[in-house]
Amino acid sequence: MYQDFGVVREDKELIRHRVFMTKLNGEFEEEYKRRHDEIWPEMLALLREAGIRNYTIWSDGRDVFGYYECEKGIAFAEKTQAQSPVVDKWNDYMQDVLDLVAKRDPDQTEFQNTVKEVLTTVVPVLEKNP
């Protein structure tokens, strides 16, 4: 029934997306959204430089989940962000709203936990009937 749904990627090196999760401190849901509504132009420029596209963040109370695609690969995106003073400044700016106790893996970046991928599929584009 689902054989045409998509293709499971065997080679995880080809995956060019990232998902993360974190938690907010206390009642900072509105403040977190406000800060992202007013994201700095230099942060947007850095994301473009890192090849990051289709960046989406969702929240459910204090839980925050994010997804983005990396046109130039995950390693390039991570390296570009790690070397950027803009990211350091943004992390400092966001520190009061993020719950750093939620951090579980010391190998992850300061403010995000990366969830483990379970399945990746490539869904074919369906052609319209003429």
Buried (B, 14 or more C-beta within 10 A) or exposed (E): EEEEEEEEBEEEEEBBBBBBBBBBBEEBBEBBEEBEEEEEEEBEEBBEBBBBBEBEBEBEEBEBBBEBBBEBBBEBBBEBBEEBEBBEEBBEEBEEBBBEEBBEEEEEBEBBBBEEEEEBEEEEEEEEEE
